[in-house]
């Protein structure tokens, strides 16, 4: 593992804990700093589009699941999605071309990783942040994230580019 990959994974994990344990007031400046550092020193040209795209996707997916009754953030929350939960999406996108780049060459592993890892992350995050999850939410997350990771293999994996080049070259 290169130092850049280790840094990428470490910054993601630190941002995840800031979001889940610190809430929006802690998460916003820390995740903004992590993403700024990522874009400055780790990202490839055009990678900001992945961060923005996943921010929009996160608002749509988790916002829709919240509106469907999948999350209960308590009486103090009003809105479509807490900022800290939304910030996890562009933070995840910072891994796509770096810490998780190896995974996109293994579609079945990516599908299983998304289907098992993401619901596990939501479950642990919910317990740490005192968020109640509807019984149907984790199976829904397994389907969503399994499908998303499968799609990422198609988009970023080695077979996604012509002439045998790696898919990691595309932003």
C-alpha positions as CSV (number, residue, x, y, z in Angstrom):
1,X,0.0,0.0,0.0
2,X,1.3,3.4,-0.9
3,X,1.5,6.2,1.6
4,X,-1.1,8.1,-0.6
5,X,-3.6,5.2,-0.3
6,X,-3.0,4.9,3.4
7,X,-3.5,8.7,3.8
8,X,-6.7,8.5,1.7
9,X,-8.1,5.6,3.9
10,X,-7.1,7.3,7.1
11,X,-8.6,10.6,6.2
12,X,-11.9,8.9,5.2
13,X,-12.0,7.0,8.5
14,X,-11.3,10.1,10.5
15,X,-14.0,12.0,8.6
16,X,-16.5,9.1,9.2
17,X,-15.9,9.3,12.9
18,X,-16.2,13.1,12.9
19,X,-19.5,12.8,11.1
20,X,-21.0,10.0,13.3
21,X,-19.7,11.1,16.6
22,X,-19.4,14.8,16.2
23,X,-22.5,15.7,14.3
24,X,-22.9,18.4,11.7
25,X,-21.1,21.2,13.6
26,X,-17.9,19.1,13.9
27,X,-18.3,17.3,10.5
28,X,-18.7,20.3,8.3
29,X,-15.3,22.0,8.9
30,X,-13.4,18.7,9.2
31,X,-14.9,17.0,6.1
32,X,-14.5,20.3,4.2
33,X,-10.8,20.3,5.2
34,X,-10.4,16.6,4.3
35,X,-12.0,17.1,0.9
36,X,-9.9,20.2,0.2
37,X,-6.7,18.3,1.1
38,X,-7.9,15.4,-1.0
39,X,-8.5,17.7,-4.0
40,X,-5.2,19.5,-3.5
41,X,-2.8,16.6,-3.0
42,X,-4.5,13.3,-3.9
43,X,-7.1,13.8,-6.6
44,X,-6.6,13.5,-10.3
45,X,-7.9,16.2,-12.7
46,X,-11.7,16.2,-12.8
47,X,-12.1,14.1,-9.7
48,X,-14.2,16.8,-8.1
49,X,-17.0,15.7,-10.4
50,X,-17.2,12.4,-8.5
51,X,-17.3,14.2,-5.2
52,X,-20.1,16.5,-6.4
53,X,-22.0,13.6,-8.0
54,X,-21.9,11.5,-4.9
55,X,-23.0,14.5,-2.8
56,X,-26.1,14.7,-5.1
57,X,-26.6,11.0,-5.0
58,X,-26.4,10.9,-1.2
59,X,-29.0,13.6,-0.9
60,X,-31.3,11.7,-3.2
61,X,-30.7,8.2,-1.7
62,X,-30.5,8.9,2.0
63,X,-32.9,11.8,1.7
64,X,-35.5,9.6,0.0
65,X,-34.9,6.8,2.6
66,X,-35.4,9.4,5.4
67,X,-38.6,10.7,3.8
68,X,-39.8,7.0,3.5
69,X,-39.3,6.6,7.3
70,X,-36.0,4.7,7.2
71,X,-34.2,7.0,9.7
72,X,-35.4,8.6,12.9
73,X,-33.0,11.3,14.0
74,X,-35.0,12.3,17.1
75,X,-37.2,15.3,17.8
76,X,-34.5,17.9,17.3
77,X,-34.1,17.3,13.5
78,X,-36.0,19.1,10.9
79,X,-35.1,18.8,7.2
80,X,-34.4,16.3,4.5
81,X,-31.1,14.9,5.7
82,X,-28.7,15.8,8.5
83,X,-25.6,17.5,7.2
84,X,-23.3,14.9,8.8
85,X,-25.0,12.0,7.1
86,X,-25.0,13.8,3.7
87,X,-21.2,14.6,4.0
88,X,-20.4,10.9,4.2
89,X,-21.3,10.5,0.5
90,X,-18.6,12.9,-1.0
91,X,-16.2,11.5,1.6
92,X,-16.9,8.0,0.3
93,X,-16.3,9.3,-3.3
94,X,-12.8,10.4,-2.2
95,X,-12.0,6.6,-2.0
96,X,-13.1,5.7,-5.5
97,X,-9.8,6.3,-7.4
98,X,-7.5,5.7,-4.5
99,X,-8.2,3.5,-1.4
100,X,-10.9,1.4,-3.2
101,X,-9.4,1.5,-6.8
102,X,-8.3,-2.1,-6.5
103,X,-11.8,-3.2,-5.8
104,X,-13.3,-2.2,-9.2
105,X,-11.5,-5.0,-10.9
106,X,-13.4,-7.5,-8.8
107,X,-17.2,-7.1,-9.5
108,X,-18.5,-9.9,-7.2
109,X,-16.2,-8.8,-4.3
110,X,-17.4,-5.2,-4.8
111,X,-21.0,-6.2,-4.9
112,X,-20.6,-8.2,-1.7
113,X,-18.5,-5.5,-0.1
114,X,-21.2,-2.9,-0.9
115,X,-24.1,-5.2,0.2
116,X,-22.5,-6.1,3.5
117,X,-20.1,-3.3,4.3
118,X,-22.5,-0.4,3.7
119,X,-25.3,-1.7,5.9
120,X,-22.7,-2.5,8.6
121,X,-21.5,1.1,8.4
122,X,-25.0,2.4,8.7
123,X,-25.8,0.1,11.6
124,X,-22.6,1.1,13.5
125,X,-23.1,4.8,12.7
126,X,-26.7,4.7,13.8
127,X,-25.7,3.1,17.1
128,X,-23.0,5.6,17.7
129,X,-25.1,8.6,16.7
130,X,-28.2,7.4,18.4
131,X,-30.2,7.2,15.2
132,X,-33.1,4.7,15.0
133,X,-33.3,2.7,11.7
134,X,-36.5,1.1,10.3
135,X,-36.3,-2.7,10.1
136,X,-36.4,-2.6,6.3
137,X,-33.6,0.0,6.0
138,X,-30.6,-2.3,6.2
139,X,-31.8,-4.7,3.5
140,X,-32.7,-1.7,1.3
141,X,-29.1,-0.4,1.9
142,X,-27.7,-3.8,0.9
143,X,-29.5,-3.6,-2.4
144,X,-28.6,0.0,-3.0
145,X,-24.9,-0.3,-2.2
146,X,-24.5,-3.7,-3.8
147,X,-25.9,-2.3,-7.0
148,X,-23.9,0.9,-6.7
149,X,-20.6,-0.9,-6.2
150,X,-21.5,-3.2,-9.1
151,X,-22.1,-0.1,-11.3
152,X,-18.8,1.4,-10.1
153,X,-17.0,-1.8,-11.3
154,X,-18.6,-1.2,-14.7
155,X,-17.6,2.4,-14.7
156,X,-14.2,2.3,-13.1
157,X,-13.0,-1.3,-13.6
158,X,-10.3,-2.4,-16.1
159,X,-12.9,-3.6,-18.6
160,X,-14.5,-0.2,-18.8
161,X,-11.8,1.4,-21.0
162,X,-10.6,0.5,-24.4
163,X,-7.3,-1.2,-25.3
164,X,-6.7,-2.8,-21.9
165,X,-6.0,0.4,-20.0
166,X,-7.2,0.7,-16.4
167,X,-10.5,2.3,-15.6
168,X,-8.8,4.4,-13.0
169,X,-7.8,7.0,-15.6
170,X,-11.3,8.4,-15.9
171,X,-12.4,11.1,-13.5
